[in-house]
């Protein structure tokens, strides 16, 4: 078959912190697909998290919307549907924790 290509958003796609905007997120989603998604490949869940929107300098509206998507019941359901026995792989461009810049 064809190779599988999974793409996650980066800071040049949607911005980072105060540089992130709804316009950039929409442009990425329209052109590539949702930046926050769950993909199932060979019974392994790949959970894509748009961590560029999580720094405190991001607008409150964007940050809270991303946090809500990260923990949505739909994400958990998709992971369970893919595989109950294998842990999901978390994919992100910016680490969830890093020292202050």
mmCIF file as gemmi writes it, N, C-alpha and C atoms, coordinates in Angstrom:
data_model
loop_
_atom_site.group_PDB
_atom_site.id
_atom_site.type_symbol
_atom_site.label_atom_id
_atom_site.label_alt_id
_atom_site.label_comp_id
_atom_site.label_asym_id
_atom_site.label_entity_id
_atom_site.label_seq_id
_atom_site.pdbx_PDB_ins_code
_atom_site.Cartn_x
_atom_site.Cartn_y
_atom_site.Cartn_z
_atom_site.occupancy
_atom_site.B_iso_or_equiv
_atom_site.pdbx_formal_charge
_atom_site.auth_seq_id
_atom_site.auth_asym_id
_atom_site.pdbx_PDB_model_num
ATOM 1 N N . UNK Axp A 1 ? 0.798 -1.182 0 1 0 ? 1 A 1
ATOM 2 C CA . UNK Axp A 1 ? 0 0 0 1 0 ? 1 A 1
ATOM 3 C C . UNK Axp A 1 ? 0.845 1.251 0 1 0 ? 1 A 1
ATOM 4 N N . UNK Axp A 2 ? 0.17 2.335 0.109 1 0 ? 2 A 1
ATOM 5 C CA . UNK Axp A 2 ? 0.817 3.637 0.137 1 0 ? 2 A 1
ATOM 6 C C . UNK Axp A 2 ? 1.352 3.935 1.53 1 0 ? 2 A 1
ATOM 7 N N . UNK Axp A 3 ? 2.474 4.665 1.611 1 0 ? 3 A 1
ATOM 8 C CA . UNK Axp A 3 ? 2.943 5.079 2.94 1 0 ? 3 A 1
ATOM 9 C C . UNK Axp A 3 ? 1.948 6.058 3.559 1 0 ? 3 A 1
ATOM 10 N N . UNK Axp A 4 ? 1.899 6.061 4.864 1 0 ? 4 A 1
ATOM 11 C CA . UNK Axp A 4 ? 0.978 6.936 5.588 1 0 ? 4 A 1
ATOM 12 C C . UNK Axp A 4 ? 1.739 8.182 6.019 1 0 ? 4 A 1
ATOM 13 N N . UNK Axp A 5 ? 1.171 9.336 5.75 1 0 ? 5 A 1
ATOM 14 C CA . UNK Axp A 5 ? 1.772 10.601 6.138 1 0 ? 5 A 1
ATOM 15 C C . UNK Axp A 5 ? 0.837 11.299 7.114 1 0 ? 5 A 1
ATOM 16 N N . UNK Axp A 6 ? 1.319 11.509 8.327 1 0 ? 6 A 1
ATOM 17 C CA . UNK Axp A 6 ? 0.561 12.232 9.339 1 0 ? 6 A 1
ATOM 18 C C . UNK Axp A 6 ? 1.276 13.554 9.575 1 0 ? 6 A 1
ATOM 19 N N . UNK Axp A 7 ? 0.527 14.64 9.627 1 0 ? 7 A 1
ATOM 20 C CA . UNK Axp A 7 ? 1.121 15.974 9.739 1 0 ? 7 A 1
ATOM 21 C C . UNK Axp A 7 ? 0.564 16.678 10.971 1 0 ? 7 A 1
ATOM 22 N N . UNK Axp A 8 ? 1.463 17.22 11.778 1 0 ? 8 A 1
ATOM 23 C CA . UNK Axp A 8 ? 1.062 18.021 12.931 1 0 ? 8 A 1
ATOM 24 C C . UNK Axp A 8 ? 1.432 19.473 12.702 1 0 ? 8 A 1
ATOM 25 N N . UNK Axp A 9 ? 0.726 20.368 13.354 1 0 ? 9 A 1
ATOM 26 C CA . UNK Axp A 9 ? 0.984 21.807 13.205 1 0 ? 9 A 1
ATOM 27 C C . UNK Axp A 9 ? 2.259 22.2 13.928 1 0 ? 9 A 1
ATOM 28 N N . UNK Axp A 10 ? 2.989 23.139 13.339 1 0 ? 10 A 1
ATOM 29 C CA . UNK Axp A 10 ? 4.179 23.7 13.953 1 0 ? 10 A 1
ATOM 30 C C . UNK Axp A 10 ? 4.01 25.192 14.181 1 0 ? 10 A 1
ATOM 31 N N . UNK Axp A 11 ? 4.986 25.804 14.833 1 0 ? 11 A 1
ATOM 32 C CA . UNK Axp A 11 ? 4.873 27.221 15.14 1 0 ? 11 A 1
ATOM 33 C C . UNK Axp A 11 ? 4.86 28.088 13.881 1 0 ? 11 A 1
ATOM 34 N N . UNK Axp A 12 ? 5.445 27.636 12.775 1 0 ? 12 A 1
ATOM 35 C CA . UNK Axp A 12 ? 5.389 28.402 11.532 1 0 ? 12 A 1
ATOM 36 C C . UNK Axp A 12 ? 4.032 28.254 10.85 1 0 ? 12 A 1
ATOM 37 N N . UNK Axp A 13 ? 3.246 27.266 11.276 1 0 ? 13 A 1
ATOM 38 C CA . UNK Axp A 13 ? 1.91 27.044 10.706 1 0 ? 13 A 1
ATOM 39 C C . UNK Axp A 13 ? 0.84 27.848 11.43 1 0 ? 13 A 1
ATOM 40 N N . UNK Axp A 14 ? 0.847 27.799 12.755 1 0 ? 14 A 1
ATOM 41 C CA . UNK Axp A 14 ? -0.234 28.404 13.535 1 0 ? 14 A 1
ATOM 42 C C . UNK Axp A 14 ? 0.249 29.495 14.497 1 0 ? 14 A 1
ATOM 43 N N . UNK Axp A 15 ? 1.534 29.746 14.528 1 0 ? 15 A 1
ATOM 44 C CA . UNK Axp A 15 ? 2.079 30.726 15.449 1 0 ? 15 A 1
ATOM 45 C C . UNK Axp A 15 ? 2.452 30.072 16.771 1 0 ? 15 A 1
ATOM 46 N N . UNK Axp A 16 ? 3.017 30.857 17.665 1 0 ? 16 A 1
ATOM 47 C CA . UNK Axp A 16 ? 3.426 30.366 18.983 1 0 ? 16 A 1
ATOM 48 C C . UNK Axp A 16 ? 3.15 31.457 20.001 1 0 ? 16 A 1
ATOM 49 N N . UNK Axp A 17 ? 2.425 31.088 21.062 1 0 ? 17 A 1
ATOM 50 C CA . UNK Axp A 17 ? 2.133 32.063 22.115 1 0 ? 17 A 1
ATOM 51 C C . UNK Axp A 17 ? 1.376 33.255 21.574 1 0 ? 17 A 1
ATOM 52 N N . UNK Axp A 18 ? 1.883 34.453 21.826 1 0 ? 18 A 1
ATOM 53 C CA . UNK Axp A 18 ? 1.18 35.675 21.396 1 0 ? 18 A 1
ATOM 54 C C . UNK Axp A 18 ? 1.126 35.807 19.872 1 0 ? 18 A 1
ATOM 55 N N . UNK Axp A 19 ? 1.955 35.047 19.128 1 0 ? 19 A 1
ATOM 56 C CA . UNK Axp A 19 ? 1.934 35.086 17.666 1 0 ? 19 A 1
ATOM 57 C C . UNK Axp A 19 ? 0.884 34.184 17.045 1 0 ? 19 A 1
ATOM 58 N N . UNK Axp A 20 ? 0.238 33.351 17.866 1 0 ? 20 A 1
ATOM 59 C CA . UNK Axp A 20 ? -0.807 32.451 17.365 1 0 ? 20 A 1
ATOM 60 C C . UNK Axp A 20 ? -2.087 33.234 17.123 1 0 ? 20 A 1
ATOM 61 N N . UNK Axp A 21 ? -2.825 32.815 16.098 1 0 ? 21 A 1
ATOM 62 C CA . UNK Axp A 21 ? -4.087 33.494 15.826 1 0 ? 21 A 1
ATOM 63 C C . UNK Axp A 21 ? -5.104 32.502 15.29 1 0 ? 21 A 1
ATOM 64 N N . UNK Axp A 22 ? -6.368 32.844 15.457 1 0 ? 22 A 1
ATOM 65 C CA . UNK Axp A 22 ? -7.456 32.012 14.941 1 0 ? 22 A 1
ATOM 66 C C . UNK Axp A 22 ? -7.344 31.891 13.421 1 0 ? 22 A 1
ATOM 67 N N . UNK Axp A 23 ? -6.913 32.962 12.775 1 0 ? 23 A 1
ATOM 68 C CA . UNK Axp A 23 ? -6.753 32.948 11.314 1 0 ? 23 A 1
ATOM 69 C C . UNK Axp A 23 ? -5.727 31.902 10.885 1 0 ? 23 A 1
ATOM 70 N N . UNK Axp A 24 ? -4.581 31.842 11.575 1 0 ? 24 A 1
ATOM 71 C CA . UNK Axp A 24 ? -3.546 30.862 11.226 1 0 ? 24 A 1
ATOM 72 C C . UNK Axp A 24 ? -4.014 29.436 11.514 1 0 ? 24 A 1
ATOM 73 N N . UNK Axp A 25 ? -4.707 29.24 12.633 1 0 ? 25 A 1
ATOM 74 C CA . UNK Axp A 25 ? -5.227 27.917 12.973 1 0 ? 25 A 1
ATOM 75 C C . UNK Axp A 25 ? -6.241 27.472 11.915 1 0 ? 25 A 1
ATOM 76 N N . UNK Axp A 26 ? -7.124 28.373 11.505 1 0 ? 26 A 1
ATOM 77 C CA . UNK Axp A 26 ? -8.123 28.051 10.479 1 0 ? 26 A 1
ATOM 78 C C . UNK Axp A 26 ? -7.459 27.737 9.142 1 0 ? 26 A 1
ATOM 79 N N . UNK Axp A 27 ? -6.435 28.513 8.785 1 0 ? 27 A 1
ATOM 80 C CA . UNK Axp A 27 ? -5.73 28.269 7.523 1 0 ? 27 A 1
ATOM 81 C C . UNK Axp A 27 ? -5.105 26.874 7.517 1 0 ? 27 A 1
ATOM 82 N N . UNK Axp A 28 ? -4.479 26.492 8.641 1 0 ? 28 A 1
ATOM 83 C CA . UNK Axp A 28 ? -3.884 25.16 8.737 1 0 ? 28 A 1
ATOM 84 C C . UNK Axp A 28 ? -4.967 24.089 8.647 1 0 ? 28 A 1
ATOM 85 N N . UNK Axp A 29 ? -6.043 24.257 9.392 1 0 ? 29 A 1
ATOM 86 C CA . UNK Axp A 29 ? -7.136 23.272 9.393 1 0 ? 29 A 1
ATOM 87 C C . UNK Axp A 29 ? -7.759 23.125 8.013 1 0 ? 29 A 1
ATOM 88 N N . UNK Axp A 30 ? -7.963 24.239 7.312 1 0 ? 30 A 1
ATOM 89 C CA . UNK Axp A 30 ? -8.561 24.2 5.976 1 0 ? 30 A 1
ATOM 90 C C . UNK Axp A 30 ? -7.643 23.52 4.965 1 0 ? 30 A 1
ATOM 91 N N . UNK Axp A 31 ? -6.33 23.749 5.087 1 0 ? 31 A 1
ATOM 92 C CA . UNK Axp A 31 ? -5.392 23.219 4.105 1 0 ? 31 A 1
ATOM 93 C C . UNK Axp A 31 ? -4.876 21.83 4.397 1 0 ? 31 A 1
ATOM 94 N N . UNK Axp A 32 ? -4.7 21.503 5.668 1 0 ? 32 A 1
ATOM 95 C CA . UNK Axp A 32 ? -4.06 20.238 6.041 1 0 ? 32 A 1
ATOM 96 C C . UNK Axp A 32 ? -4.993 19.334 6.84 1 0 ? 32 A 1
ATOM 97 N N . UNK Axp A 33 ? -5.768 19.914 7.705 1 0 ? 33 A 1
ATOM 98 C CA . UNK Axp A 33 ? -6.636 19.159 8.606 1 0 ? 33 A 1
ATOM 99 C C . UNK Axp A 33 ? -6.496 19.714 10.006 1 0 ? 33 A 1
ATOM 100 N N . UNK Axp A 34 ? -7.295 19.216 10.883 1 0 ? 34 A 1
ATOM 101 C CA . UNK Axp A 34 ? -7.284 19.711 12.261 1 0 ? 34 A 1
ATOM 102 C C . UNK Axp A 34 ? -5.907 19.526 12.896 1 0 ? 34 A 1
ATOM 103 N N . UNK Axp A 35 ? -5.439 20.56 13.585 1 0 ? 35 A 1
ATOM 104 C CA . UNK Axp A 35 ? -4.153 20.487 14.273 1 0 ? 35 A 1
ATOM 105 C C . UNK Axp A 35 ? -4.249 19.573 15.491 1 0 ? 35 A 1
ATOM 106 N N . UNK Axp A 36 ? -5.415 19.465 16.062 1 0 ? 36 A 1
ATOM 107 C CA . UNK Axp A 36 ? -5.659 18.578 17.212 1 0 ? 36 A 1
ATOM 108 C C . UNK Axp A 36 ? -6.525 17.435 16.71 1 0 ? 36 A 1
ATOM 109 N N . UNK Axp A 37 ? -5.963 16.237 16.648 1 0 ? 37 A 1
ATOM 110 C CA . UNK Axp A 37 ? -6.707 15.106 16.107 1 0 ? 37 A 1
ATOM 111 C C . UNK Axp A 37 ? -6.166 13.798 16.655 1 0 ? 37 A 1
ATOM 112 N N . UNK Axp A 38 ? -6.895 12.726 16.435 1 0 ? 38 A 1
ATOM 113 C CA . UNK Axp A 38 ? -6.447 11.378 16.77 1 0 ? 38 A 1
ATOM 114 C C . UNK Axp A 38 ? -6.499 10.562 15.491 1 0 ? 38 A 1
ATOM 115 N N . UNK Axp A 39 ? -5.38 9.936 15.152 1 0 ? 39 A 1
ATOM 116 C CA . UNK Axp A 39 ? -5.318 9.066 13.981 1 0 ? 39 A 1
ATOM 117 C C . UNK Axp A 39 ? -4.963 7.66 14.447 1 0 ? 39 A 1
ATOM 118 N N . UNK Axp A 40 ? -5.617 6.675 13.85 1 0 ? 40 A 1
ATOM 119 C CA . UNK Axp A 40 ? -5.369 5.281 14.2 1 0 ? 40 A 1
ATOM 120 C C . UNK Axp A 40 ? -4.631 4.611 13.04 1 0 ? 40 A 1
ATOM 121 N N . UNK Axp A 41 ? -3.444 4.085 13.322 1 0 ? 41 A 1
ATOM 122 C CA . UNK Axp A 41 ? -2.644 3.396 12.314 1 0 ? 41 A 1
ATOM 123 C C . UNK Axp A 41 ? -2.197 2.066 12.903 1 0 ? 41 A 1
ATOM 124 N N . UNK Axp A 42 ? -2.612 0.974 12.285 1 0 ? 42 A 1
ATOM 125 C CA . UNK Axp A 42 ? -2.229 -0.373 12.732 1 0 ? 42 A 1
ATOM 126 C C . UNK Axp A 42 ? -2.515 -0.569 14.225 1 0 ? 42 A 1
ATOM 127 N N . UNK Axp A 43 ? -3.699 -0.168 14.662 1 0 ? 43 A 1
ATOM 128 C CA . UNK Axp A 43 ? -4.141 -0.296 16.053 1 0 ? 43 A 1
ATOM 129 C C . UNK Axp A 43 ? -3.286 0.487 17.05 1 0 ? 43 A 1
ATOM 130 N N . UNK Axp A 44 ? -2.668 1.534 16.589 1 0 ? 44 A 1
ATOM 131 C CA . UNK Axp A 44 ? -1.925 2.445 17.461 1 0 ? 44 A 1
ATOM 132 C C . UNK Axp A 44 ? -2.522 3.839 17.285 1 0 ? 44 A 1
ATOM 133 N N . UNK Axp A 45 ? -2.864 4.481 18.393 1 0 ? 45 A 1
ATOM 134 C CA . UNK Axp A 45 ? -3.42 5.836 18.361 1 0 ? 45 A 1
ATOM 135 C C . UNK Axp A 45 ? -2.3 6.863 18.379 1 0 ? 45 A 1
ATOM 136 N N . UNK Axp A 46 ? -2.365 7.802 17.45 1 0 ? 46 A 1
ATOM 137 C CA . UNK Axp A 46 ? -1.47 8.941 17.427 1 0 ? 46 A 1
ATOM 138 C C . UNK Axp A 46 ? -2.315 10.16 17.781 1 0 ? 46 A 1
ATOM 139 N N . UNK Axp A 47 ? -2.039 10.753 18.936 1 0 ? 47 A 1
ATOM 140 C CA . UNK Axp A 47 ? -2.808 11.896 19.422 1 0 ? 47 A 1
ATOM 141 C C . UNK Axp A 47 ? -1.984 13.154 19.138 1 0 ? 47 A 1
ATOM 142 N N . UNK Axp A 48 ? -2.477 13.98 18.218 1 0 ? 48 A 1
ATOM 143 C CA . UNK Axp A 48 ? -1.8 15.217 17.849 1 0 ? 48 A 1
ATOM 144 C C . UNK Axp A 48 ? -2.338 16.344 18.721 1 0 ? 48 A 1
ATOM 145 N N . UNK Axp A 49 ? -1.427 17.05 19.384 1 0 ? 49 A 1
ATOM 146 C CA . UNK Axp A 49 ? -1.795 18.137 20.284 1 0 ? 49 A 1
ATOM 147 C C . UNK Axp A 49 ? -1.144 19.419 19.77 1 0 ? 49 A 1
ATOM 148 N N . UNK Axp A 50 ? -1.925 20.46 19.654 1 0 ? 50 A 1
ATOM 149 C CA . UNK Axp A 50 ? -1.438 21.738 19.158 1 0 ? 50 A 1
ATOM 150 C C . UNK Axp A 50 ? -0.863 22.543 20.325 1 0 ? 50 A 1
ATOM 151 N N . UNK Axp A 51 ? 0.31 22.134 20.795 1 0 ? 51 A 1
ATOM 152 C CA . UNK Axp A 51 ? 0.902 22.727 21.995 1 0 ? 51 A 1
ATOM 153 C C . UNK Axp A 51 ? 1.38 24.16 21.8 1 0 ? 51 A 1
ATOM 154 N N . UNK Axp A 52 ? 1.434 24.636 20.552 1 0 ? 52 A 1
ATOM 155 C CA . UNK Axp A 52 ? 1.828 26.021 20.332 1 0 ? 52 A 1
ATOM 156 C C . UNK Axp A 52 ? 0.816 26.99 20.928 1 0 ? 52 A 1
ATOM 157 N N . UNK Axp A 53 ? -0.406 26.508 21.173 1 0 ? 53 A 1
ATOM 158 C CA . UNK Axp A 53 ? -1.453 27.384 21.706 1 0 ? 53 A 1
ATOM 159 C C . UNK Axp A 53 ? -1.541 27.338 23.229 1 0 ? 53 A 1
ATOM 160 N N . UNK Axp A 54 ? -0.652 26.62 23.891 1 0 ? 54 A 1
ATOM 161 C CA . UNK Axp A 54 ? -0.744 26.462 25.342 1 0 ? 54 A 1
ATOM 162 C C . UNK Axp A 54 ? 0.062 27.454 26.181 1 0 ? 54 A 1
ATOM 163 N N . UNK Axp A 55 ? 1.086 28.13 25.644 1 0 ? 55 A 1
ATOM 164 C CA . UNK Axp A 55 ? 1.828 29.069 26.501 1 0 ? 55 A 1
ATOM 165 C C . UNK Axp A 55 ? 0.916 30.17 27.062 1 0 ? 55 A 1
ATOM 166 N N . UNK Axp A 56 ? 1.245 30.672 28.245 1 0 ? 56 A 1
ATOM 167 C CA . UNK Axp A 56 ? 0.427 31.723 28.86 1 0 ? 56 A 1
ATOM 168 C C . UNK Axp A 56 ? 0.295 32.98 27.993 1 0 ? 56 A 1
ATOM 169 N N . UNK Axp A 57 ? 1.251 33.219 27.09 1 0 ? 57 A 1
ATOM 170 C CA . UNK Axp A 57 ? 1.177 34.428 26.258 1 0 ? 57 A 1
ATOM 171 C C . UNK Axp A 57 ? 0.15 34.3 25.124 1 0 ? 57 A 1
ATOM 172 N N . UNK Axp A 58 ? -0.408 33.104 24.914 1 0 ? 58 A 1
ATOM 173 C CA . UNK Axp A 58 ? -1.442 32.904 23.902 1 0 ? 58 A 1
ATOM 174 C C . UNK Axp A 58 ? -2.738 33.553 24.385 1 0 ? 58 A 1
ATOM 175 N N . UNK Axp A 59 ? -3.544 34.034 23.457 1 0 ? 59 A 1
ATOM 176 C CA . UNK Axp A 59 ? -4.819 34.623 23.872 1 0 ? 59 A 1
ATOM 177 C C . UNK Axp A 59 ? -5.613 33.594 24.669 1 0 ? 59 A 1
ATOM 178 N N . UNK Axp A 60 ? -6.32 34.073 25.668 1 0 ? 60 A 1
ATOM 179 C CA . UNK Axp A 60 ? -7.09 33.185 26.543 1 0 ? 60 A 1
ATOM 180 C C . UNK Axp A 60 ? -8.074 32.346 25.744 1 0 ? 60 A 1
ATOM 181 N N . UNK Axp A 61 ? -8.726 32.95 24.763 1 0 ? 61 A 1
ATOM 182 C CA . UNK Axp A 61 ? -9.721 32.233 23.958 1 0 ? 61 A 1
ATOM 183 C C . UNK Axp A 61 ? -9.088 31.058 23.204 1 0 ? 61 A 1
ATOM 184 N N . UNK Axp A 62 ? -7.954 31.271 22.54 1 0 ? 62 A 1
ATOM 185 C CA . UNK Axp A 62 ? -7.293 30.186 21.804 1 0 ? 62 A 1
ATOM 186 C C . UNK Axp A 62 ? -6.796 29.108 22.746 1 0 ? 62 A 1
ATOM 187 N N . UNK Axp A 63 ? -6.165 29.518 23.855 1 0 ? 63 A 1
ATOM 188 C CA . UNK Axp A 63 ? -5.596 28.552 24.804 1 0 ? 63 A 1
ATOM 189 C C . UNK Axp A 63 ? -6.693 27.682 25.423 1 0 ? 63 A 1
ATOM 190 N N . UNK Axp A 64 ? -7.77 28.299 25.874 1 0 ? 64 A 1
ATOM 191 C CA . UNK Axp A 64 ? -8.842 27.531 26.502 1 0 ? 64 A 1
ATOM 192 C C . UNK Axp A 64 ? -9.527 26.597 25.508 1 0 ? 64 A 1
ATOM 193 N N . UNK Axp A 65 ? -9.69 27.035 24.258 1 0 ? 65 A 1
ATOM 194 C CA . UNK Axp A 65 ? -10.297 26.169 23.239 1 0 ? 65 A 1
ATOM 195 C C . UNK Axp A 65 ? -9.411 24.955 22.977 1 0 ? 65 A 1
ATOM 196 N N . UNK Axp A 66 ? -8.1 25.157 22.942 1 0 ? 66 A 1
ATOM 197 C CA . UNK Axp A 66 ? -7.185 24.032 22.711 1 0 ? 66 A 1
ATOM 198 C C . UNK Axp A 66 ? -7.188 23.077 23.893 1 0 ? 66 A 1
ATOM 199 N N . UNK Axp A 67 ? -7.183 23.61 25.115 1 0 ? 67 A 1
ATOM 200 C CA . UNK Axp A 67 ? -7.23 22.749 26.302 1 0 ? 67 A 1
ATOM 201 C C . UNK Axp A 67 ? -8.513 21.93 26.313 1 0 ? 67 A 1
ATOM 202 N N . UNK Axp A 68 ? -9.621 22.538 25.925 1 0 ? 68 A 1
ATOM 203 C CA . UNK Axp A 68 ? -10.89 21.824 25.871 1 0 ? 68 A 1
ATOM 204 C C . UNK Axp A 68 ? -10.838 20.693 24.849 1 0 ? 68 A 1
ATOM 205 N N . UNK Axp A 69 ? -10.252 20.952 23.685 1 0 ? 69 A 1
ATOM 206 C CA . UNK Axp A 69 ? -10.133 19.9 22.656 1 0 ? 69 A 1
ATOM 207 C C . UNK Axp A 69 ? -9.223 18.771 23.11 1 0 ? 69 A 1
ATOM 208 N N . UNK Axp A 70 ? -8.152 19.108 23.851 1 0 ? 70 A 1
ATOM 209 C CA . UNK Axp A 70 ? -7.197 18.084 24.292 1 0 ? 70 A 1
ATOM 210 C C . UNK Axp A 70 ? -7.86 17.036 25.179 1 0 ? 70 A 1
ATOM 211 N N . UNK Axp A 71 ? -8.789 17.464 26.017 1 0 ? 71 A 1
ATOM 212 C CA . UNK Axp A 71 ? -9.38 16.566 27.002 1 0 ? 71 A 1
ATOM 213 C C . UNK Axp A 71 ? -10.82 16.192 26.682 1 0 ? 71 A 1
ATOM 214 N N . UNK Axp A 72 ? -11.225 16.426 25.457 1 0 ? 72 A 1
ATOM 215 C CA . UNK Axp A 72 ? -12.6 16.122 25.052 1 0 ? 72 A 1
ATOM 216 C C . UNK Axp A 72 ? -12.869 14.627 25.122 1 0 ? 72 A 1
ATOM 217 N N . UNK Axp A 73 ? -14.072 14.239 25.543 1 0 ? 73 A 1
ATOM 218 C CA . UNK Axp A 73 ? -14.429 12.813 25.569 1 0 ? 73 A 1
ATOM 219 C C . UNK Axp A 73 ? -14.246 12.138 24.214 1 0 ? 73 A 1
ATOM 220 N N . UNK Axp A 74 ? -14.424 12.902 23.142 1 0 ? 74 A 1
ATOM 221 C CA . UNK Axp A 74 ? -14.25 12.358 21.791 1 0 ? 74 A 1
ATOM 222 C C . UNK Axp A 74 ? -12.82 11.845 21.566 1 0 ? 74 A 1
ATOM 223 N N . UNK Axp A 75 ? -11.819 12.554 22.103 1 0 ? 75 A 1
ATOM 224 C CA . UNK Axp A 75 ? -10.419 12.129 21.974 1 0 ? 75 A 1
ATOM 225 C C . UNK Axp A 75 ? -10.23 10.793 22.693 1 0 ? 75 A 1
ATOM 226 N N . UNK Axp A 76 ? -10.741 10.7 23.902 1 0 ? 76 A 1
ATOM 227 C CA . UNK Axp A 76 ? -10.616 9.461 24.671 1 0 ? 76 A 1
ATOM 228 C C . UNK Axp A 76 ? -11.332 8.305 23.979 1 0 ? 76 A 1
ATOM 229 N N . UNK Axp A 77 ? -12.494 8.576 23.427 1 0 ? 77 A 1
ATOM 230 C CA . UNK Axp A 77 ? -13.26 7.535 22.719 1 0 ? 77 A 1
ATOM 231 C C . UNK Axp A 77 ? -12.498 7.027 21.5 1 0 ? 77 A 1
ATOM 232 N N . UNK Axp A 78 ? -11.914 7.934 20.722 1 0 ? 78 A 1
ATOM 233 C CA . UNK Axp A 78 ? -11.165 7.537 19.534 1 0 ? 78 A 1
ATOM 234 C C . UNK Axp A 78 ? -9.947 6.692 19.904 1 0 ? 78 A 1
ATOM 235 N N . UNK Axp A 79 ? -9.273 7.055 20.988 1 0 ? 79 A 1
ATOM 236 C CA . UNK Axp A 79 ? -8.113 6.281 21.434 1 0 ? 79 A 1
ATOM 237 C C . UNK Axp A 79 ? -8.546 4.877 21.844 1 0 ? 79 A 1
ATOM 238 N N . UNK Axp A 80 ? -9.631 4.765 22.593 1 0 ? 80 A 1
ATOM 239 C CA . UNK Axp A 80 ? -10.124 3.442 23.023 1 0 ? 80 A 1
ATOM 240 C C . UNK Axp A 80 ? -10.578 2.607 21.83 1 0 ? 80 A 1
ATOM 241 N N . UNK Axp A 81 ? -11.226 3.242 20.85 1 0 ? 81 A 1
ATOM 242 C CA . UNK Axp A 81 ? -11.686 2.508 19.672 1 0 ? 81 A 1
ATOM 243 C C . UNK Axp A 81 ? -10.517 1.94 18.88 1 0 ? 81 A 1
ATOM 244 N N . UNK Axp A 82 ? -9.427 2.649 18.855 1 0 ? 82 A 1
ATOM 245 C CA . UNK Axp A 82 ? -8.27 2.214 18.09 1 0 ? 82 A 1
ATOM 246 C C . UNK Axp A 82 ? -7.617 1.004 18.759 1 0 ? 82 A 1
ATOM 247 N N . UNK Axp A 83 ? -7.383 1.093 20.055 1 0 ? 83 A 1
ATOM 248 C CA . UNK Axp A 83 ? -6.752 -0.007 20.777 1 0 ? 83 A 1
ATOM 249 C C . UNK Axp A 83 ? -6.885 0.21 22.272 1 0 ? 83 A 1
ATOM 250 N N . UNK Axp A 84 ? -7.385 -0.804 22.953 1 0 ? 84 A 1
ATOM 251 C CA . UNK Axp A 84 ? -7.458 -0.745 24.411 1 0 ? 84 A 1
ATOM 252 C C . UNK Axp A 84 ? -6.172 -1.242 25.06 1 0 ? 84 A 1
ATOM 253 N N . UNK Axp A 85 ? -5.34 -1.958 24.302 1 0 ? 85 A 1
ATOM 254 C CA . UNK Axp A 85 ? -4.178 -2.581 24.917 1 0 ? 85 A 1
ATOM 255 C C . UNK Axp A 85 ? -2.867 -1.839 24.678 1 0 ? 85 A 1
ATOM 256 N N . UNK Axp A 86 ? -2.827 -0.952 23.717 1 0 ? 86 A 1
ATOM 257 C CA . UNK Axp A 86 ? -1.599 -0.218 23.429 1 0 ? 86 A 1
ATOM 258 C C . UNK Axp A 86 ? -1.734 1.234 23.869 1 0 ? 86 A 1
ATOM 259 N N . UNK Axp A 87 ? -0.692 1.779 24.493 1 0 ? 87 A 1
ATOM 260 C CA . UNK Axp A 87 ? -0.771 3.187 24.893 1 0 ? 87 A 1
ATOM 261 C C . UNK Axp A 87 ? -0.719 4.084 23.659 1 0 ? 87 A 1
ATOM 262 N N . UNK Axp A 88 ? -1.383 5.219 23.711 1 0 ? 88 A 1
ATOM 263 C CA . UNK Axp A 88 ? -1.337 6.154 22.578 1 0 ? 88 A 1
ATOM 264 C C . UNK Axp A 88 ? 0.021 6.837 22.498 1 0 ? 88 A 1
ATOM 265 N N . UNK Axp A 89 ? 0.344 7.311 21.317 1 0 ? 89 A 1
ATOM 266 C CA . UNK Axp A 89 ? 1.565 8.089 21.096 1 0 ? 89 A 1
ATOM 267 C C . UNK Axp A 89 ? 1.145 9.548 20.99 1 0 ? 89 A 1
ATOM 268 N N . UNK Axp A 90 ? 1.733 10.377 21.834 1 0 ? 90 A 1
ATOM 269 C CA . UNK Axp A 90 ? 1.422 11.795 21.869 1 0 ? 90 A 1
ATOM 270 C C . UNK Axp A 90 ? 2.383 12.531 20.933 1 0 ? 90 A 1
ATOM 271 N N . UNK Axp A 91 ? 1.832 13.28 19.965 1 0 ? 91 A 1
ATOM 272 C CA . UNK Axp A 91 ? 2.644 13.979 18.964 1 0 ? 91 A 1
ATOM 273 C C . UNK Axp A 91 ? 2.433 15.478 19.149 1 0 ? 91 A 1
ATOM 274 N N . UNK Axp A 92 ? 3.543 16.206 19.3 1 0 ? 92 A 1
ATOM 275 C CA . UNK Axp A 92 ? 3.45 17.65 19.491 1 0 ? 92 A 1
ATOM 276 C C . UNK Axp A 92 ? 4.705 18.31 18.957 1 0 ? 92 A 1
ATOM 277 N N . UNK Axp A 93 ? 4.605 19.569 18.611 1 0 ? 93 A 1
ATOM 278 C CA . UNK Axp A 93 ? 5.751 20.316 18.091 1 0 ? 93 A 1
ATOM 279 C C . UNK Axp A 93 ? 6.538 20.966 19.226 1 0 ? 93 A 1
ATOM 280 N N . UNK Axp A 94 ? 5.851 21.486 20.212 1 0 ? 94 A 1
ATOM 281 C CA . UNK Axp A 94 ? 6.472 22.137 21.36 1 0 ? 94 A 1
ATOM 282 C C . UNK Axp A 94 ? 6.228 21.246 22.573 1 0 ? 94 A 1
ATOM 283 N N . UNK Axp A 95 ? 7.267 20.956 23.394 1 0 ? 95 A 1
ATOM 284 C CA . UNK Axp A 95 ? 7.061 20.107 24.574 1 0 ? 95 A 1
ATOM 285 C C . UNK Axp A 95 ? 5.994 20.676 25.504 1 0 ? 95 A 1
ATOM 286 N N . UNK Axp A 96 ? 5.315 19.789 26.231 1 0 ? 96 A 1
ATOM 287 C CA . UNK Axp A 96 ? 4.309 20.236 27.189 1 0 ? 96 A 1
ATOM 288 C C . UNK Axp A 96 ? 4.939 21.019 28.343 1 0 ? 96 A 1
ATOM 289 N N . UNK Axp A 97 ? 6.16 20.693 28.663 1 0 ? 97 A 1
ATOM 290 C CA . UNK Axp A 97 ? 6.849 21.448 29.732 1 0 ? 97 A 1
ATOM 291 C C . UNK Axp A 97 ? 8.235 21.801 29.238 1 0 ? 97 A 1
ATOM 292 N N . UNK Axp A 98 ? 8.602 23.032 29.459 1 0 ? 98 A 1
ATOM 293 C CA . UNK Axp A 98 ? 9.964 23.481 29.177 1 0 ? 98 A 1
ATOM 294 C C . UNK Axp A 98 ? 10.242 24.691 30.051 1 0 ? 98 A 1
ATOM 295 N N . UNK Axp A 99 ? 11.509 24.882 30.398 1 0 ? 99 A 1
ATOM 296 C CA . UNK Axp A 99 ? 11.828 26.055 31.221 1 0 ? 99 A 1
ATOM 297 C C . UNK Axp A 99 ? 11.404 27.334 30.505 1 0 ? 99 A 1
ATOM 298 N N . UNK Axp A 100 ? 11.144 28.369 31.287 1 0 ? 100 A 1
ATOM 299 C CA . UNK Axp A 100 ? 10.758 29.655 30.697 1 0 ? 100 A 1
ATOM 300 C C . UNK Axp A 100 ? 11.832 30.143 29.745 1 0 ? 100 A 1
ATOM 301 N N . UNK Axp A 101 ? 11.4 30.69 28.624 1 0 ? 101 A 1
ATOM 302 C CA . UNK Axp A 101 ? 12.355 31.217 27.637 1 0 ? 101 A 1
ATOM 303 C C . UNK Axp A 101 ? 12.994 32.501 28.123 1 0 ? 101 A 1
